[in-house]
Amino acid sequence: MPKMELTALQPMLAAQKADALSAMNAAELSTERQTAMDYYLGNMSRDMPAQEGRSRAVSTDVQDAVEG
């Protein structure tokens, strides 16, 4: 197999790097969207667990206003 020229290799590597970075960003966005949906639906248990003996009620005013 003939040796590939550097000028042909650089764009290929740049494209591969861009694909990898966009996949990483998409995975991060997916996680952030899931967290936002949990908050929207009133599920705050991941970041703000209810204390023992305290109410677990969460206001869904934002969801109610958007859905209305």
mmCIF file of the N, C-alpha and C atoms, coordinates in Angstrom:
data_MODEL
# 
_entry.id   MODEL 
# 
loop_
_atom_site.group_PDB 
_atom_site.id 
_atom_site.type_symbol 
_atom_site.label_atom_id 
_atom_site.label_alt_id 
_atom_site.label_comp_id 
_atom_site.label_asym_id 
_atom_site.label_entity_id 
_atom_site.label_seq_id 
_atom_site.pdbx_PDB_ins_code 
_atom_site.Cartn_x 
_atom_site.Cartn_y 
_atom_site.Cartn_z 
_atom_site.occupancy 
_atom_site.B_iso_or_equiv 
_atom_site.pdbx_formal_charge 
_atom_site.auth_seq_id 
_atom_site.auth_comp_id 
_atom_site.auth_asym_id 
_atom_site.auth_atom_id 
_atom_site.pdbx_PDB_model_num 
ATOM 1   N N  . MET A 1 1  ? 0.852   -1.175 0.000  1.00 0.00 ? 1  MET A N  1 
ATOM 2   C CA . MET A 1 1  ? 0.000   0.000  0.000  1.00 0.00 ? 1  MET A CA 1 
ATOM 3   C C  . MET A 1 1  ? 0.899   1.240  0.000  1.00 0.00 ? 1  MET A C  1 
ATOM 4   N N  . PRO A 1 2  ? 0.606   2.206  -0.865 1.00 0.00 ? 2  PRO A N  1 
ATOM 5   C CA . PRO A 1 2  ? 1.442   3.403  -0.925 1.00 0.00 ? 2  PRO A CA 1 
ATOM 6   C C  . PRO A 1 2  ? 1.253   4.259  0.318  1.00 0.00 ? 2  PRO A C  1 
ATOM 7   N N  . LYS A 1 3  ? 2.277   4.990  0.651  1.00 0.00 ? 3  LYS A N  1 
ATOM 8   C CA . LYS A 1 3  ? 2.256   5.864  1.822  1.00 0.00 ? 3  LYS A CA 1 
ATOM 9   C C  . LYS A 1 3  ? 1.327   7.053  1.557  1.00 0.00 ? 3  LYS A C  1 
ATOM 10  N N  . MET A 1 4  ? 0.482   7.394  2.536  1.00 0.00 ? 4  MET A N  1 
ATOM 11  C CA . MET A 1 4  ? -0.468  8.486  2.377  1.00 0.00 ? 4  MET A CA 1 
ATOM 12  C C  . MET A 1 4  ? 0.249   9.816  2.617  1.00 0.00 ? 4  MET A C  1 
ATOM 13  N N  . GLU A 1 5  ? -0.092  10.782 1.805  1.00 0.00 ? 5  GLU A N  1 
ATOM 14  C CA . GLU A 1 5  ? 0.483   12.110 1.945  1.00 0.00 ? 5  GLU A CA 1 
ATOM 15  C C  . GLU A 1 5  ? -0.095  12.799 3.185  1.00 0.00 ? 5  GLU A C  1 
ATOM 16  N N  . LEU A 1 6  ? 0.704   13.609 3.821  1.00 0.00 ? 6  LEU A N  1 
ATOM 17  C CA . LEU A 1 6  ? 0.288   14.334 5.016  1.00 0.00 ? 6  LEU A CA 1 
ATOM 18  C C  . LEU A 1 6  ? -0.882  15.267 4.717  1.00 0.00 ? 6  LEU A C  1 
ATOM 19  N N  . THR A 1 7  ? -0.876  15.870 3.535  1.00 0.00 ? 7  THR A N  1 
ATOM 20  C CA . THR A 1 7  ? -1.965  16.787 3.171  1.00 0.00 ? 7  THR A CA 1 
ATOM 21  C C  . THR A 1 7  ? -3.299  16.057 3.022  1.00 0.00 ? 7  THR A C  1 
ATOM 22  N N  . ALA A 1 8  ? -3.280  14.786 2.714  1.00 0.00 ? 8  ALA A N  1 
ATOM 23  C CA . ALA A 1 8  ? -4.515  14.005 2.618  1.00 0.00 ? 8  ALA A CA 1 
ATOM 24  C C  . ALA A 1 8  ? -4.928  13.458 3.979  1.00 0.00 ? 8  ALA A C  1 
ATOM 25  N N  . LEU A 1 9  ? -3.960  13.211 4.834  1.00 0.00 ? 9  LEU A N  1 
ATOM 26  C CA . LEU A 1 9  ? -4.234  12.630 6.146  1.00 0.00 ? 9  LEU A CA 1 
ATOM 27  C C  . LEU A 1 9  ? -4.816  13.648 7.126  1.00 0.00 ? 9  LEU A C  1 
ATOM 28  N N  . GLN A 1 10 ? -4.327  14.873 7.088  1.00 0.00 ? 10 GLN A N  1 
ATOM 29  C CA . GLN A 1 10 ? -4.771  15.880 8.047  1.00 0.00 ? 10 GLN A CA 1 
ATOM 30  C C  . GLN A 1 10 ? -6.276  16.147 8.001  1.00 0.00 ? 10 GLN A C  1 
ATOM 31  N N  . PRO A 1 11 ? -6.890  16.328 6.829  1.00 0.00 ? 11 PRO A N  1 
ATOM 32  C CA . PRO A 1 11 ? -8.350  16.541 6.824  1.00 0.00 ? 11 PRO A CA 1 
ATOM 33  C C  . PRO A 1 11 ? -9.131  15.321 7.334  1.00 0.00 ? 11 PRO A C  1 
ATOM 34  N N  . MET A 1 12 ? -8.635  14.142 7.047  1.00 0.00 ? 12 MET A N  1 
ATOM 35  C CA . MET A 1 12 ? -9.309  12.936 7.532  1.00 0.00 ? 12 MET A CA 1 
ATOM 36  C C  . MET A 1 12 ? -9.270  12.873 9.058  1.00 0.00 ? 12 MET A C  1 
ATOM 37  N N  . LEU A 1 13 ? -8.115  13.183 9.634  1.00 0.00 ? 13 LEU A N  1 
ATOM 38  C CA . LEU A 1 13 ? -7.991  13.166 11.090 1.00 0.00 ? 13 LEU A CA 1 
ATOM 39  C C  . LEU A 1 13 ? -8.823  14.267 11.733 1.00 0.00 ? 13 LEU A C  1 
ATOM 40  N N  . ALA A 1 14 ? -8.866  15.422 11.098 1.00 0.00 ? 14 ALA A N  1 
ATOM 41  C CA . ALA A 1 14 ? -9.681  16.525 11.620 1.00 0.00 ? 14 ALA A CA 1 
ATOM 42  C C  . ALA A 1 14 ? -11.161 16.151 11.628 1.00 0.00 ? 14 ALA A C  1 
ATOM 43  N N  . ALA A 1 15 ? -11.609 15.467 10.575 1.00 0.00 ? 15 ALA A N  1 
ATOM 44  C CA . ALA A 1 15 ? -13.011 15.037 10.514 1.00 0.00 ? 15 ALA A CA 1 
ATOM 45  C C  . ALA A 1 15 ? -13.314 14.001 11.591 1.00 0.00 ? 15 ALA A C  1 
ATOM 46  N N  . GLN A 1 16 ? -12.397 13.074 11.808 1.00 0.00 ? 16 GLN A N  1 
ATOM 47  C CA . GLN A 1 16 ? -12.586 12.064 12.853 1.00 0.00 ? 16 GLN A CA 1 
ATOM 48  C C  . GLN A 1 16 ? -12.646 12.712 14.232 1.00 0.00 ? 16 GLN A C  1 
ATOM 49  N N  . LYS A 1 17 ? -11.786 13.687 14.462 1.00 0.00 ? 17 LYS A N  1 
ATOM 50  C CA . LYS A 1 17 ? -11.776 14.400 15.746 1.00 0.00 ? 17 LYS A CA 1 
ATOM 51  C C  . LYS A 1 17 ? -13.095 15.148 15.947 1.00 0.00 ? 17 LYS A C  1 
ATOM 52  N N  . ALA A 1 18 ? -13.582 15.821 14.902 1.00 0.00 ? 18 ALA A N  1 
ATOM 53  C CA . ALA A 1 18 ? -14.848 16.552 14.988 1.00 0.00 ? 18 ALA A CA 1 
ATOM 54  C C  . ALA A 1 18 ? -16.002 15.599 15.286 1.00 0.00 ? 18 ALA A C  1 
ATOM 55  N N  . ASP A 1 19 ? -16.025 14.435 14.654 1.00 0.00 ? 19 ASP A N  1 
ATOM 56  C CA . ASP A 1 19 ? -17.072 13.439 14.918 1.00 0.00 ? 19 ASP A CA 1 
ATOM 57  C C  . ASP A 1 19 ? -17.043 12.968 16.359 1.00 0.00 ? 19 ASP A C  1 
ATOM 58  N N  . ALA A 1 20 ? -15.849 12.718 16.870 1.00 0.00 ? 20 ALA A N  1 
ATOM 59  C CA . ALA A 1 20 ? -15.716 12.253 18.252 1.00 0.00 ? 20 ALA A CA 1 
ATOM 60  C C  . ALA A 1 20 ? -16.171 13.319 19.236 1.00 0.00 ? 20 ALA A C  1 
ATOM 61  N N  . LEU A 1 21 ? -15.793 14.565 18.993 1.00 0.00 ? 21 LEU A N  1 
ATOM 62  C CA . LEU A 1 21 ? -16.194 15.653 19.893 1.00 0.00 ? 21 LEU A CA 1 
ATOM 63  C C  . LEU A 1 21 ? -17.693 15.886 19.849 1.00 0.00 ? 21 LEU A C  1 
ATOM 64  N N  . SER A 1 22 ? -18.310 15.799 18.676 1.00 0.00 ? 22 SER A N  1 
ATOM 65  C CA . SER A 1 22 ? -19.757 15.995 18.604 1.00 0.00 ? 22 SER A CA 1 
ATOM 66  C C  . SER A 1 22 ? -20.502 14.865 19.305 1.00 0.00 ? 22 SER A C  1 
ATOM 67  N N  . ALA A 1 23 ? -19.981 13.652 19.259 1.00 0.00 ? 23 ALA A N  1 
ATOM 68  C CA . ALA A 1 23 ? -20.610 12.539 19.978 1.00 0.00 ? 23 ALA A CA 1 
ATOM 69  C C  . ALA A 1 23 ? -20.521 12.758 21.487 1.00 0.00 ? 23 ALA A C  1 
ATOM 70  N N  . MET A 1 24 ? -19.395 13.260 21.952 1.00 0.00 ? 24 MET A N  1 
ATOM 71  C CA . MET A 1 24 ? -19.248 13.547 23.382 1.00 0.00 ? 24 MET A CA 1 
ATOM 72  C C  . MET A 1 24 ? -20.223 14.647 23.804 1.00 0.00 ? 24 MET A C  1 
ATOM 73  N N  . ASN A 1 25 ? -20.351 15.692 22.981 1.00 0.00 ? 25 ASN A N  1 
ATOM 74  C CA . ASN A 1 25 ? -21.269 16.785 23.296 1.00 0.00 ? 25 ASN A CA 1 
ATOM 75  C C  . ASN A 1 25 ? -22.714 16.306 23.282 1.00 0.00 ? 25 ASN A C  1 
ATOM 76  N N  . ALA A 1 26 ? -23.057 15.432 22.364 1.00 0.00 ? 26 ALA A N  1 
ATOM 77  C CA . ALA A 1 26 ? -24.417 14.905 22.292 1.00 0.00 ? 26 ALA A CA 1 
ATOM 78  C C  . ALA A 1 26 ? -24.748 14.094 23.538 1.00 0.00 ? 26 ALA A C  1 
ATOM 79  N N  . ALA A 1 27 ? -23.800 13.320 24.021 1.00 0.00 ? 27 ALA A N  1 
ATOM 80  C CA . ALA A 1 27 ? -24.030 12.532 25.232 1.00 0.00 ? 27 ALA A CA 1 
ATOM 81  C C  . ALA A 1 27 ? -24.222 13.443 26.436 1.00 0.00 ? 27 ALA A C  1 
ATOM 82  N N  . GLU A 1 28 ? -23.434 14.497 26.515 1.00 0.00 ? 28 GLU A N  1 
ATOM 83  C CA . GLU A 1 28 ? -23.563 15.451 27.620 1.00 0.00 ? 28 GLU A CA 1 
ATOM 84  C C  . GLU A 1 28 ? -24.904 16.176 27.552 1.00 0.00 ? 28 GLU A C  1 
ATOM 85  N N  . LEU A 1 29 ? -25.315 16.576 26.352 1.00 0.00 ? 29 LEU A N  1 
ATOM 86  C CA . LEU A 1 29 ? -26.609 17.230 26.175 1.00 0.00 ? 29 LEU A CA 1 
ATOM 87  C C  . LEU A 1 29 ? -27.747 16.307 26.568 1.00 0.00 ? 29 LEU A C  1 
ATOM 88  N N  . SER A 1 30 ? -27.643 15.047 26.237 1.00 0.00 ? 30 SER A N  1 
ATOM 89  C CA . SER A 1 30 ? -28.678 14.086 26.591 1.00 0.00 ? 30 SER A CA 1 
ATOM 90  C C  . SER A 1 30 ? -28.858 14.005 28.101 1.00 0.00 ? 30 SER A C  1 
ATOM 91  N N  . THR A 1 31 ? -27.756 13.978 28.818 1.00 0.00 ? 31 THR A N  1 
ATOM 92  C CA . THR A 1 31 ? -27.809 13.941 30.285 1.00 0.00 ? 31 THR A CA 1 
ATOM 93  C C  . THR A 1 31 ? -28.448 15.211 30.831 1.00 0.00 ? 31 THR A C  1 
ATOM 94  N N  . GLU A 1 32 ? -28.060 16.357 30.290 1.00 0.00 ? 32 GLU A N  1 
ATOM 95  C CA . GLU A 1 32 ? -28.628 17.630 30.744 1.00 0.00 ? 32 GLU A CA 1 
ATOM 96  C C  . GLU A 1 32 ? -30.118 17.722 30.440 1.00 0.00 ? 32 GLU A C  1 
ATOM 97  N N  . ARG A 1 33 ? -30.529 17.210 29.284 1.00 0.00 ? 33 ARG A N  1 
ATOM 98  C CA . ARG A 1 33 ? -31.945 17.222 28.933 1.00 0.00 ? 33 ARG A CA 1 
ATOM 99  C C  . ARG A 1 33 ? -32.752 16.326 29.859 1.00 0.00 ? 33 ARG A C  1 
ATOM 100 N N  . GLN A 1 34 ? -32.190 15.175 30.238 1.00 0.00 ? 34 GLN A N  1 
ATOM 101 C CA . GLN A 1 34 ? -32.883 14.278 31.159 1.00 0.00 ? 34 GLN A CA 1 
ATOM 102 C C  . GLN A 1 34 ? -33.057 14.935 32.527 1.00 0.00 ? 34 GLN A C  1 
ATOM 103 N N  . THR A 1 35 ? -32.022 15.615 32.996 1.00 0.00 ? 35 THR A N  1 
ATOM 104 C CA . THR A 1 35 ? -32.108 16.328 34.273 1.00 0.00 ? 35 THR A CA 1 
ATOM 105 C C  . THR A 1 35 ? -33.162 17.425 34.198 1.00 0.00 ? 35 THR A C  1 
ATOM 106 N N  . ALA A 1 36 ? -33.183 18.184 33.107 1.00 0.00 ? 36 ALA A N  1 
ATOM 107 C CA . ALA A 1 36 ? -34.175 19.242 32.938 1.00 0.00 ? 36 ALA A CA 1 
ATOM 108 C C  . ALA A 1 36 ? -35.585 18.665 32.914 1.00 0.00 ? 36 ALA A C  1 
ATOM 109 N N  . MET A 1 37 ? -35.781 17.534 32.249 1.00 0.00 ? 37 MET A N  1 
ATOM 110 C CA . MET A 1 37 ? -37.111 16.905 32.200 1.00 0.00 ? 37 MET A CA 1 
ATOM 111 C C  . MET A 1 37 ? -37.526 16.418 33.586 1.00 0.00 ? 37 MET A C  1 
ATOM 112 N N  . ASP A 1 38 ? -36.583 15.877 34.351 1.00 0.00 ? 38 ASP A N  1 
ATOM 113 C CA . ASP A 1 38 ? -36.893 15.455 35.719 1.00 0.00 ? 38 ASP A CA 1 
ATOM 114 C C  . ASP A 1 38 ? -37.368 16.647 36.549 1.00 0.00 ? 38 ASP A C  1 
ATOM 115 N N  . TYR A 1 39 ? -36.670 17.774 36.450 1.00 0.00 ? 39 TYR A N  1 
ATOM 116 C CA . TYR A 1 39 ? -37.081 18.979 37.185 1.00 0.00 ? 39 TYR A CA 1 
ATOM 117 C C  . TYR A 1 39 ? -38.457 19.435 36.738 1.00 0.00 ? 39 TYR A C  1 
ATOM 118 N N  . TYR A 1 40 ? -38.689 19.441 35.433 1.00 0.00 ? 40 TYR A N  1 
ATOM 119 C CA . TYR A 1 40 ? -39.963 19.876 34.870 1.00 0.00 ? 40 TYR A CA 1 
ATOM 120 C C  . TYR A 1 40 ? -41.111 19.025 35.408 1.00 0.00 ? 40 TYR A C  1 
ATOM 121 N N  . LEU A 1 41 ? -40.859 17.733 35.556 1.00 0.00 ? 41 LEU A N  1 
ATOM 122 C CA . LEU A 1 41 ? -41.900 16.826 36.051 1.00 0.00 ? 41 LEU A CA 1 
ATOM 123 C C  . LEU A 1 41 ? -41.982 16.790 37.572 1.00 0.00 ? 41 LEU A C  1 
ATOM 124 N N  . GLY A 1 42 ? -41.128 17.562 38.244 1.00 0.00 ? 42 GLY A N  1 
ATOM 125 C CA . GLY A 1 42 ? -41.188 17.652 39.703 1.00 0.00 ? 42 GLY A CA 1 
ATOM 126 C C  . GLY A 1 42 ? -40.331 16.638 40.427 1.00 0.00 ? 42 GLY A C  1 
ATOM 127 N N  . ASN A 1 43 ? -39.449 15.944 39.731 1.00 0.00 ? 43 ASN A N  1 
ATOM 128 C CA . ASN A 1 43 ? -38.575 14.965 40.371 1.00 0.00 ? 43 ASN A CA 1 
ATOM 129 C C  . ASN A 1 43 ? -37.254 15.634 40.737 1.00 0.00 ? 43 ASN A C  1 
ATOM 130 N N  . MET A 1 44 ? -37.120 16.001 42.010 1.00 0.00 ? 44 MET A N  1 
ATOM 131 C CA . MET A 1 44 ? -35.923 16.709 42.466 1.00 0.00 ? 44 MET A CA 1 
ATOM 132 C C  . MET A 1 44 ? -35.042 15.804 43.328 1.00 0.00 ? 44 MET A C  1 
ATOM 133 N N  . SER A 1 45 ? -35.357 14.525 43.391 1.00 0.00 ? 45 SER A N  1 
ATOM 134 C CA . SER A 1 45 ? -34.694 13.625 44.344 1.00 0.00 ? 45 SER A CA 1 
ATOM 135 C C  . SER A 1 45 ? -33.199 13.460 44.082 1.00 0.00 ? 45 SER A C  1 
ATOM 136 N N  . ARG A 1 46 ? -32.750 13.618 42.850 1.00 0.00 ? 46 ARG A N  1 
ATOM 137 C CA . ARG A 1 46 ? -31.323 13.417 42.555 1.00 0.00 ? 46 ARG A CA 1 
ATOM 138 C C  . ARG A 1 46 ? -30.466 14.509 43.187 1.00 0.00 ? 46 ARG A C  1 
ATOM 139 N N  . ASP A 1 47 ? -30.881 15.767 43.037 1.00 0.00 ? 47 ASP A N  1 
ATOM 140 C CA . ASP A 1 47 ? -30.063 16.875 43.517 1.00 0.00 ? 47 ASP A CA 1 
ATOM 141 C C  . ASP A 1 47 ? -30.520 17.448 44.850 1.00 0.00 ? 47 ASP A C  1 
ATOM 142 N N  . MET A 1 48 ? -31.777 17.247 45.191 1.00 0.00 ? 48 MET A N  1 
ATOM 143 C CA . MET A 1 48 ? -32.311 17.800 46.433 1.00 0.00 ? 48 MET A CA 1 
ATOM 144 C C  . MET A 1 48 ? -33.170 16.759 47.134 1.00 0.00 ? 48 MET A C  1 
ATOM 145 N N  . PRO A 1 49 ? -32.559 15.737 47.724 1.00 0.00 ? 49 PRO A N  1 
ATOM 146 C CA . PRO A 1 49 ? -33.368 14.711 48.393 1.00 0.00 ? 49 PRO A CA 1 
ATOM 147 C C  . PRO A 1 49 ? -34.089 15.292 49.609 1.00 0.00 ? 49 PRO A C  1 
ATOM 148 N N  . ALA A 1 50 ? -35.306 14.797 49.836 1.00 0.00 ? 50 ALA A N  1 
ATOM 149 C CA . ALA A 1 50 ? -36.083 15.263 50.990 1.00 0.00 ? 50 ALA A CA 1 
ATOM 150 C C  . ALA A 1 50 ? -35.454 14.743 52.273 1.00 0.00 ? 50 ALA A C  1 
ATOM 151 N N  . GLN A 1 51 ? -35.465 15.592 53.277 1.00 0.00 ? 51 GLN A N  1 
ATOM 152 C CA . GLN A 1 51 ? -34.925 15.191 54.573 1.00 0.00 ? 51 GLN A CA 1 
ATOM 153 C C  . GLN A 1 51 ? -35.901 14.238 55.252 1.00 0.00 ? 51 GLN A C  1 
ATOM 154 N N  . GLU A 1 52 ? -35.353 13.389 56.088 1.00 0.00 ? 52 GLU A N  1 
ATOM 155 C CA . GLU A 1 52 ? -36.180 12.418 56.819 1.00 0.00 ? 52 GLU A CA 1 
ATOM 156 C C  . GLU A 1 52 ? -37.193 13.165 57.677 1.00 0.00 ? 52 GLU A C  1 
ATOM 157 N N  . GLY A 1 53 ? -38.446 12.752 57.567 1.00 0.00 ? 53 GLY A N  1 
ATOM 158 C CA . GLY A 1 53 ? -39.504 13.358 58.364 1.00 0.00 ? 53 GLY A CA 1 
ATOM 159 C C  . GLY A 1 53 ? -40.057 14.641 57.758 1.00 0.00 ? 53 GLY A C  1 
ATOM 160 N N  . ARG A 1 54 ? -39.575 15.066 56.598 1.00 0.00 ? 54 ARG A N  1 
ATOM 161 C CA . ARG A 1 54 ? -40.047 16.287 55.948 1.00 0.00 ? 54 ARG A CA 1 
ATOM 162 C C  . ARG A 1 54 ? -40.900 15.927 54.730 1.00 0.00 ? 54 ARG A C  1 
ATOM 163 N N  . SER A 1 55 ? -41.666 16.866 54.275 1.00 0.00 ? 55 SER A N  1 
ATOM 164 C CA . SER A 1 55 ? -42.527 16.662 53.122 1.00 0.00 ? 55 SER A CA 1 
ATOM 165 C C  . SER A 1 55 ? -41.701 16.426 51.856 1.00 0.00 ? 55 SER A C  1 
ATOM 166 N N  . ARG A 1 56 ? -42.224 15.584 50.994 1.00 0.00 ? 56 ARG A N  1 
ATOM 167 C CA . ARG A 1 56 ? -41.573 15.335 49.714 1.00 0.00 ? 56 ARG A CA 1 
ATOM 168 C C  . ARG A 1 56 ? -42.317 16.034 48.576 1.00 0.00 ? 56 ARG A C  1 
ATOM 169 N N  . ALA A 1 57 ? -43.256 16.910 48.922 1.00 0.00 ? 57 ALA A N  1 
ATOM 170 C CA . ALA A 1 57 ? -44.045 17.626 47.912 1.00 0.00 ? 57 ALA A CA 1 
ATOM 171 C C  . ALA A 1 57 ? -43.166 18.607 47.145 1.00 0.00 ? 57 ALA A C  1 
ATOM 172 N N  . VAL A 1 58 ? -43.408 18.689 45.831 1.00 0.00 ? 58 VAL A N  1 
ATOM 173 C CA . VAL A 1 58 ? -42.667 19.596 44.965 1.00 0.00 ? 58 VAL A CA 1 
ATOM 174 C C  . VAL A 1 58 ? -43.678 20.368 44.129 1.00 0.00 ? 58 VAL A C  1 
ATOM 175 N N  . SER A 1 59 ? -43.523 21.682 44.060 1.00 0.00 ? 59 SER A N  1 
ATOM 176 C CA . SER A 1 59 ? -44.407 22.512 43.253 1.00 0.00 ? 59 SER A CA 1 
ATOM 177 C C  . SER A 1 59 ? -44.094 22.317 41.770 1.00 0.00 ? 59 SER A C  1 
ATOM 178 N N  . THR A 1 60 ? -45.145 22.169 40.981 1.00 0.00 ? 60 THR A N  1 
ATOM 179 C CA . THR A 1 60 ? -44.972 22.030 39.528 1.00 0.00 ? 60 THR A CA 1 
ATOM 180 C C  . THR A 1 60 ? -45.587 23.228 38.809 1.00 0.00 ? 60 THR A C  1 
ATOM 181 N N  . ASP A 1 61 ? -45.422 24.423 39.370 1.00 0.00 ? 61 ASP A N  1 
ATOM 182 C CA . ASP A 1 61 ? -46.013 25.640 38.794 1.00 0.00 ? 61 ASP A CA 1 
ATOM 183 C C  . ASP A 1 61 ? -45.533 25.883 37.368 1.00 0.00 ? 61 ASP A C  1 
ATOM 184 N N  . VAL A 1 62 ? -44.260 25.678 37.099 1.00 0.00 ? 62 VAL A N  1 
ATOM 185 C CA . VAL A 1 62 ? -43.734 25.930 35.754 1.00 0.00 ? 62 VAL A CA 1 
ATOM 186 C C  . VAL A 1 62 ? -44.392 24.970 34.763 1.00 0.00 ? 62 VAL A C  1 
ATOM 187 N N  . GLN A 1 63 ? -44.422 23.688 35.087 1.00 0.00 ? 63 GLN A N  1 
ATOM 188 C CA . GLN A 1 63 ? -45.057 22.722 34.195 1.00 0.00 ? 63 GLN A CA 1 
ATOM 189 C C  . GLN A 1 63 ? -46.533 23.076 33.984 1.00 0.00 ? 63 GLN A C  1 
ATOM 190 N N  . ASP A 1 64 ? -47.218 23.432 35.046 1.00 0.00 ? 64 ASP A N  1 
ATOM 191 C CA . ASP A 1 64 ? -48.632 23.781 34.944 1.00 0.00 ? 64 ASP A CA 1 
ATOM 192 C C  . ASP A 1 64 ? -48.858 24.975 34.022 1.00 0.00 ? 64 ASP A C  1 
ATOM 193 N N  . ALA A 1 65 ? -47.999 25.996 34.130 1.00 0.00 ? 65 ALA A N  1 
ATOM 194 C CA . ALA A 1 65 ? -48.126 27.184 33.283 1.00 0.00 ? 65 ALA A CA 1 
ATOM 195 C C  . ALA A 1 65 ? -47.834 26.856 31.823 1.00 0.00 ? 65 ALA A C  1 
ATOM 196 N N  . VAL A 1 66 ? -46.806 26.050 31.579 1.00 0.00 ? 66 VAL A N  1 
ATOM 197 C CA . VAL A 1 66 ? -46.446 25.688 30.203 1.00 0.00 ? 66 VAL A CA 1 
ATOM 198 C C  . VAL A 1 66 ? -47.536 24.830 29.577 1.00 0.00 ? 66 VAL A C  1 
ATOM 199 N N  . GLU A 1 67 ? -48.009 23.837 30.307 1.00 0.00 ? 67 GLU A N  1 
ATOM 200 C CA . GLU A 1 67 ? -49.037 22.945 29.773 1.00 0.00 ? 67 GLU A CA 1 
ATOM 201 C C  . GLU A 1 67 ? -50.385 23.646 29.607 1.00 0.00 ? 67 GLU A C  1 
ATOM 202 N N  . GLY A 1 68 ? -50.621 24.702 30.401 1.00 0.00 ? 68 GLY A N  1 
ATOM 203 C CA . GLY A 1 68 ? -51.894 25.429 30.328 1.00 0.00 ? 68 GLY A CA 1 
ATOM 204 C C  . GLY A 1 68 ? -51.933 26.311 29.142 1.00 0.00 ? 68 GLY A C  1 
# 
